[in-house]
Every structure is written in structure tokens, then in C-alpha cells.
Amino acid sequence: MEQVKEEMVRRAIEIGIVKDPQWMERLDEPVPMWVLLEMVMRLHDVLNPPHKPFD
């Protein structure tokens, strides 16, 4: 489970959602809701691109 948390925080830092690299040391602390929502919205855009053709 720790690897999953580390991967999520690493990706959030890479794409610029999380600006503080010290989050890697605080994986079990709750994150702000805006961080979680931003990650969900970006994941949605990756999985369902807005300009993807239907056929």
C-alpha cells in the first residue's frame, strides 16, 4: 500500500498539483480536498479526453 501512496504523490508532484515535495514524508496525513479533486479531474481528462471522437 505504501508504494501506491508514494506513486500517487510522486505523480501529483510531477504534474504540479502538489508543490511541496515534503508530502512524500507525510503519506498517511489527509490531503486537502482540492488536491484530491484536482487529481480526479486530471485522471478523468486522461481516461476520457474531451476531444475524442465517438466512432
C-alpha positions in Angstrom: 0.0 0.0 0.0 2.9 2.4 0.7 4.1 2.0 -2.9 0.6 3.1 -4.2 0.7 6.2 -1.9 4.2 7.1 -3.0 3.3 6.7 -6.7 0.3 8.9 -6.3 2.2 11.7 -4.5 5.1 11.4 -7.0 2.7 11.9 -9.9 0.9 14.8 -8.2 4.3 16.5 -7.7 5.4 15.8 -11.3 2.3 17.3 -12.9 2.3 20.3 -10.5 -0.7 19.6 -8.3 1.4 19.3 -5.2 4.1 21.9 -4.9 5.6 20.7 -1.6 7.9 17.6 -2.0 7.7 17.1 1.7 4.4 15.3 1.1 6.4 12.2 0.4 7.2 12.1 4.2 3.6 12.6 5.2 1.8 9.9 3.2 -0.7 9.0 5.9 -1.8 12.5 6.6 -5.0 13.7 5.0 -4.6 15.8 1.9 -6.7 18.9 1.2 -9.9 18.3 -0.7 -8.8 20.5 -3.6 -5.7 18.3 -4.2 -7.9 15.2 -4.3 -10.4 16.8 -6.7 -7.7 18.1 -9.0 -6.2 14.6 -9.2 -9.6 13.1 -10.0 -10.3 15.7 -12.7 -6.9 15.2 -14.4 -7.3 11.5 -14.3 -10.8 11.8 -15.9 -9.3 14.0 -18.6 -6.6 11.4 -19.3 -9.1 8.5 -19.4 -11.8 10.4 -21.3 -10.2 13.1 -23.4 -12.7 15.9 -24.2 -12.0 15.9 -27.9 -12.1 12.2 -28.5 -14.2 11.1 -31.5 -17.1 8.7 -30.6 -16.6 6.3 -33.5 
